[in-house]
């Protein structure tokens, strides 16, 4: 193939992929105008999402066929457990300190979040290392691309600037480059084509978009109500 598998997967999912960075949650975050309660809700849900994302990666590690595959999944898992979860916890503490209202983000795994995490774990159980890497890639890759795109023109903000800088860092870019290289290598080893993997990748991107929409609209189950009076009447 002239293009890498990753490039093909992205191109085959371009409409939904381009919708990610254009989502108003991220546009307002970069402008510094995103209501803090929405960022709090996002972080609270993300802290429920990341352990399930990690479990999908761990399934990939368990099914690795050699040391190279195992190292790739181990690096991705280590990043989530030792770096991204603490990073999310730190940003959550900051935004709460700024006075962000509680809109029920910790009360239950929201519908869009449950759909996404269920998809990841199901894809991991149904497939092997290739399918796992394909399913998890839209999340990791899109964060790096979005942050790099938005950081340069972003407004200064006590929380959002730090969040963007983390995902726009060279260290995070290096991690994503390694994951993309491993996905290409896995596909080559298994003789898989973009056509066979596009639906998994595209569904991951769709669910990623749904996660931003969930955070922006504060979507929660109808029977789950936050305790704050302002949230209950919003």
Residue pairs with C-beta under 8 A, 6 or more apart in sequence:
1 8
3 11
4 180
4 184
5 183
5 184
5 187
5 188
5 192
5 194
5 197
6 137
6 141
6 180
6 183
6 184
8 194
8 198
9 134
9 137
9 194
9 197
9 198
9 201
9 202
10 17
10 141
10 201
12 194
12 198
12 201
12 202
13 138
13 198
13 201
13 202
13 205
16 202
16 205
16 206
16 209
17 138
17 142
17 205
19 209
20 26
20 142
20 146
20 205
20 208
20 209
20 212
21 142
21 145
21 146
21 149
21 150
23 209
23 212
23 213
23 216
24 216
25 34
25 38
25 42
25 212
25 213
25 215
25 216
26 146
26 150
26 212
28 34
28 35
29 39
29 150
29 154
29 160
29 163
29 164
30 150
30 151
30 153
30 154
30 155
30 160
30 164
31 154
31 155
32 154
32 155
32 156
32 157
32 160
33 155
34 160
36 95
36 98
36 99
36 100
36 101
36 159
37 100
37 101
37 102
37 103
37 218
37 231
38 103
38 215
38 216
38 218
39 91
39 95
39 100
39 159
39 160
39 215
40 92
40 95
40 96
40 100
40 101
40 102
40 103
40 105
41 103
41 104
41 105
41 215
41 218
42 105
42 212
42 215
43 88
43 91
43 92
43 95
43 105
44 92
44 105
44 106
45 105
45 109
45 110
45 113
45 211
45 214
45 215
46 88
47 85
47 88
47 89
47 92
48 109
48 113
48 117
49 113
49 116
49 117
49 211
50 80
50 84
50 85
50 88
51 85
52 117
52 120
52 121
53 80
53 117
53 120
53 136
53 139
54 77
54 80
54 81
55 121
55 124
56 120
56 121
56 123
56 124
56 132
56 135
56 136
57 73
57 76
57 77
57 80
57 124
57 132
57 136
58 73
58 77
59 121
59 124
59 125
59 132
60 69
60 73
60 124
60 128
60 129
60 132
60 133
60 136
61 70
61 73
61 74
61 77
63 128
63 129
63 132
64 70
64 73
64 129
65 129
68 182
68 185
69 129
69 182
69 186
72 133
72 178
72 179
72 182
73 129
73 132
73 133
75 175
75 178
76 136
76 140
76 175
76 179
79 175
87 166
91 159
91 162
91 163
94 158
94 159
94 162
95 159
98 158
98 159
101 228
101 230
101 231
102 226
102 227
102 228
102 231
103 218
103 220
103 226
103 228
103 231
103 234
104 218
104 220
104 224
104 225
104 226
104 231
105 220
107 220
107 224
107 226
108 220
108 221
108 224
109 117
110 214
110 219
110 220
110 221
111 214
111 219
111 220
111 221
112 207
112 210
112 211
112 213
112 214
112 219
113 211
113 214
115 207
115 210
116 207
116 208
116 210
116 211
119 135
119 203
119 204
119 207
120 135
120 136
120 204
123 131
123 132
123 134
123 135
123 200
124 131
124 132
124 135
127 135
128 190
129 186
130 183
130 186
130 187
130 190
130 192
130 197
131 197
131 200
133 179
133 182
133 183
133 186
134 183
134 197
134 200
134 201
134 204
135 200
135 201
135 204
136 179
136 204
137 179
137 180
137 183
137 201
137 204
138 201
138 204
138 205
138 207
138 208
139 204
139 208
140 175
140 176
140 179
141 176
141 179
141 180
142 205
142 208
143 167
143 172
144 167
144 168
144 172
144 173
144 176
146 167
147 164
147 165
147 166
147 167
147 168
147 172
148 167
148 168
148 173
150 164
150 168
151 164
151 165
151 168
154 160
154 161
154 164
155 161
166 172
186 192
187 193
187 197
213 219
218 234
225 231
225 232
226 232
